[in-house]
Amino acid sequence: MSVLTALSKLYEKVMFDQIYEAFYWKLSPNLSGYLKGHSCCTALLKMTEDLRACLDRRETVAVVAVDLSKAFVIHCC
């Protein structure tokens, strides 16, 4: 690993920590992708719990799921 690569990773970590500290309180608690300790699993668990709670209250529930994974695939010739 080159020194430049190590320095860029360190710089990226420092910048992320500073930006995260400055803005984490403005982020929605429903956002899982960029919050520390959150993942796809936490997003699915939250959605499942919200769905269950709505069904328990006999509310109408609708879920729209969109898979964007193929939207960001880069094709090389």
C-alpha positions as CSV (number, residue, x, y, z in Angstrom):
1,M,0.0,0.0,0.0
2,S,1.4,3.4,-0.9
3,V,1.7,6.3,1.5
4,L,-0.7,8.3,-0.6
5,T,-3.4,5.6,-0.4
6,A,-3.0,5.5,3.4
7,L,-3.1,9.3,3.7
8,S,-6.2,9.5,1.5
9,K,-8.0,6.9,3.7
10,L,-7.1,8.7,6.8
11,Y,-8.3,12.0,5.3
12,E,-11.5,10.4,4.3
13,K,-12.1,9.0,7.8
14,V,-11.4,12.4,9.4
15,M,-13.7,14.2,7.0
16,F,-16.5,11.6,7.5
17,D,-16.3,11.9,11.3
18,Q,-16.4,15.7,11.1
19,I,-19.3,15.8,8.7
20,Y,-21.2,13.1,10.6
21,E,-20.8,15.0,13.9
22,A,-22.1,18.2,12.3
23,F,-25.2,16.8,10.6
24,Y,-26.2,13.5,12.3
25,W,-28.9,15.2,14.3
26,K,-30.5,16.4,11.1
27,L,-30.7,13.0,9.5
28,S,-33.9,11.0,9.7
29,P,-34.0,8.1,12.1
30,N,-35.5,6.1,9.2
31,L,-32.3,6.5,7.2
32,S,-30.1,3.5,7.6
33,G,-27.5,3.8,4.9
34,Y,-25.3,6.5,6.4
35,L,-25.8,6.1,10.2
36,K,-23.3,4.4,12.4
37,G,-24.6,1.1,13.6
38,H,-27.3,0.9,11.0
39,S,-27.5,-1.4,7.9
40,C,-30.0,-3.0,5.6
41,C,-31.0,-5.3,8.4
42,T,-31.9,-2.5,10.7
43,A,-33.9,-0.9,7.9
44,L,-35.8,-4.1,7.3
45,L,-36.4,-4.6,11.0
46,K,-37.8,-1.1,11.4
47,M,-40.1,-1.5,8.4
48,T,-41.3,-4.9,9.7
49,E,-42.0,-3.4,13.1
50,D,-43.8,-0.4,11.6
51,L,-45.9,-2.7,9.4
52,R,-46.8,-5.0,12.4
53,A,-47.7,-2.0,14.5
54,C,-50.0,-0.6,11.8
55,L,-51.7,-4.0,11.3
56,D,-52.2,-4.3,15.1
57,R,-54.0,-0.9,15.0
58,R,-56.0,-2.2,12.0
59,E,-54.6,0.6,9.8
60,T,-54.3,0.3,6.0
61,V,-50.8,-0.5,5.1
62,A,-49.0,-0.2,1.7
63,V,-45.3,-1.0,1.0
64,V,-43.4,0.0,-2.1
65,A,-40.1,-1.7,-2.6
66,V,-37.7,-0.6,-5.3
67,D,-34.5,-2.4,-6.2
68,L,-32.0,0.1,-7.5
69,S,-29.0,-2.2,-7.6
70,K,-29.0,-2.5,-11.4
71,A,-29.4,1.2,-11.9
72,F,-25.8,1.7,-10.7
73,V,-24.1,-1.1,-12.6
74,I,-21.3,0.1,-14.9
75,H,-21.0,-1.9,-18.1
76,C,-17.7,-2.1,-19.8
77,C,-17.2,-2.9,-23.5
